[in-house]
Amino acid sequence: MSDESRQQRVAPHGSTGGLSGRAVAVAAIVVVLVVFLVQNLQSSSVQFLWLDFSLPTWLLVLIVFALGVLLGGLVRGGLRKLAGRDEPGKK
């Protein structure tokens, strides 16, 4: 047996081989969101400016969540641009 085959495989620096903290956080958020959506199936009345309509609560929460993710990405991109880090690999 050669020395290469005897060496143990080592994970790259900073990698644990498992789930990252970010992946765990995203999974937890998704689980909490799904539980909330399932528990809120009734309709909600929405009044915004001149609009007045009714939506299932789960759909309303899903729309607001998606808007929050979108706006968060826009803000993060804007902050990167202000800091001069337009390119992901550039520091």
C-alpha positions as CSV (number, residue, x, y, z in Angstrom):
1,M,0.0,0.0,0.0
2,S,1.4,3.4,-0.9
3,D,1.7,6.3,1.5
4,E,-0.9,8.3,-0.4
5,S,-3.5,5.6,0.1
6,R,-2.8,5.4,3.9
7,Q,-3.3,9.1,4.4
8,Q,-6.6,10.1,5.8
9,R,-8.7,12.5,3.9
10,V,-8.8,15.8,5.5
11,A,-11.6,18.4,5.1
12,P,-10.5,21.7,3.6
13,H,-9.7,24.4,6.1
14,G,-12.8,25.8,7.7
15,S,-15.0,23.0,6.5
16,T,-16.5,20.6,9.0
17,G,-18.0,18.3,6.4
18,G,-21.5,18.9,7.9
19,L,-24.0,21.6,7.5
20,S,-22.8,25.2,7.8
21,G,-24.3,27.5,10.4
22,R,-26.0,29.5,7.6
23,A,-27.7,26.3,6.3
24,V,-29.0,25.4,9.7
25,A,-30.3,28.9,10.2
26,V,-32.1,28.9,6.8
27,A,-33.6,25.4,7.6
28,A,-34.8,26.7,11.0
29,I,-36.4,29.7,9.4
30,V,-38.1,27.6,6.8
31,V,-39.5,25.2,9.4
32,V,-40.9,28.0,11.5
33,L,-42.4,29.6,8.5
34,V,-44.1,26.4,7.3
35,V,-45.5,25.7,10.8
36,F,-46.8,29.3,10.9
37,L,-48.4,29.0,7.5
38,V,-50.1,25.7,8.3
39,Q,-51.5,27.2,11.5
40,N,-52.9,30.3,9.8
41,L,-55.2,29.0,7.1
42,Q,-58.1,31.5,7.6
43,S,-58.5,34.6,5.5
44,S,-57.3,38.1,6.4
45,S,-58.7,41.4,5.3
46,V,-56.0,43.7,3.8
47,Q,-56.4,47.5,3.4
48,F,-53.6,49.3,1.7
49,L,-54.1,52.8,0.3
50,W,-57.2,52.5,-1.9
51,L,-57.1,48.7,-2.1
52,D,-59.3,46.5,0.0
53,F,-59.1,42.8,-0.4
54,S,-59.0,39.5,1.4
55,L,-56.3,36.8,1.2
56,P,-55.5,33.6,3.1
57,T,-53.2,34.5,5.9
58,W,-50.5,32.0,4.8
59,L,-50.4,33.7,1.4
60,L,-50.1,37.1,2.9
61,V,-47.3,36.0,5.2
62,L,-45.5,34.3,2.2
63,I,-45.8,37.5,0.1
64,V,-44.4,39.6,3.0
65,F,-41.6,37.1,3.6
66,A,-40.6,37.1,-0.1
67,L,-40.7,41.0,-0.2
68,G,-38.4,41.0,2.9
69,V,-35.9,38.6,1.3
70,L,-35.9,40.7,-1.9
71,L,-35.5,44.0,0.0
72,G,-32.8,42.5,2.2
73,G,-30.8,41.4,-0.9
74,L,-31.2,44.9,-2.5
75,V,-30.0,46.6,0.7
76,R,-27.0,44.2,1.0
77,G,-26.1,44.8,-2.6
78,G,-26.3,48.5,-2.1
79,L,-24.1,48.4,1.0
80,R,-21.5,46.3,-1.0
81,K,-21.6,48.8,-3.8
82,L,-21.1,51.7,-1.3
83,A,-18.2,49.8,0.3
84,G,-16.6,49.3,-3.2
85,R,-17.0,45.6,-3.2
86,D,-19.0,45.2,-6.4
87,E,-17.3,41.9,-7.3
88,P,-17.8,38.9,-4.9
89,G,-14.1,38.0,-5.0
90,K,-12.8,41.5,-4.7
91,K,-11.8,42.9,-1.3
